[in-house]
């Protein structure tokens, strides 16, 4: 497998591994001489990518979820003002 061109190390972004289990496993896998980057890249290459979705598909999914939500009527600002203030603008 041909190695892809890598940017200089100072320009690469660091990856933080927060799991002690994953870090120990990575160290064990790197014992055969492969770099940790190669191991991570190989593992990521094996994982399938999620299917791409466009905006219309996403919107249709959201609208399908919202279709099951009961509709509620919310008061307008005029109705709220009428409830809170009398005709002279004084609090009720």
N, C-alpha and C positions, 0 to 999 in steps of 0.2 A: 504494500500500500504506500503510495507516494505521500510524503508529508506536505501539507498545505503550507504556503508561505506564511510565516508567523511574523507579526510586528515585533520590533525590539521590546525587550522585557519592560523597559521603563514606560512604554506606551500601552501595555496591556493592563486591563482592569483586574484587580484582585478578586478572588472568590472566597467568601468566608464560609467555612463549614462549621455549623453550630452543633452538629450531632457528634458526640464522642464515639458512638458506634460506627458511624460512617467514616470518621477520620481514621479509626483503627483499621477498618476494612480497607481503606484506600492505602494505608501504609503497608499492609500485608500484600496487597495486589501489586504494589510498586517494587517489591523485593526482587522481581525478575529483571529489573533494569529499565522497565518502561517508566516514563515520567508520569507524574500524577495527572498532568494535562492530557496526555495520551489516553490514560485510563478513563478519565471523565468524558472525553470526546467520544471514545469508542462506545461507552455506555449510552450516551445521549444519541448517538447515531443509530443504535439498535431500537430506540423507543419510537413508536409511530407518532407522527404529528397529528394533532386534532384536525378534523375537517374544517376547512375555511368556510366562513359564513359571511354572506353579504348583509348589508343593512336591512334589505327588505325581508330576508329570512328571519333575522333577529327581531324585527318589529312584529312580524306575524306570530312568532313564538310568544312575545310579550303580550300581544293582544289576545292570544288564545288563553293565556293565564288570567288576564284581566276579565275575560268574558265570564269566568266562573265566580268573580267577586261580586257580591251584591252591591247594587248601586245605592248610593246614599245622596240625599239632598242636603246641601250645605247652605246656610243662610247667606244672603247677599249682604254687602256692607250697608245698604239702605235699611234692610231688615234689622241688622244689629244696632244701627244708630237709632231706629225707631224704638227698639226695646230699651236702650240705655238712656235716651234723652227724650224729654217731652217736646211739645211743639214750640216752646219758648227757648229751647236749647239748654234747659236746666236738667241736671241728673234726676232720674226717677227715684 
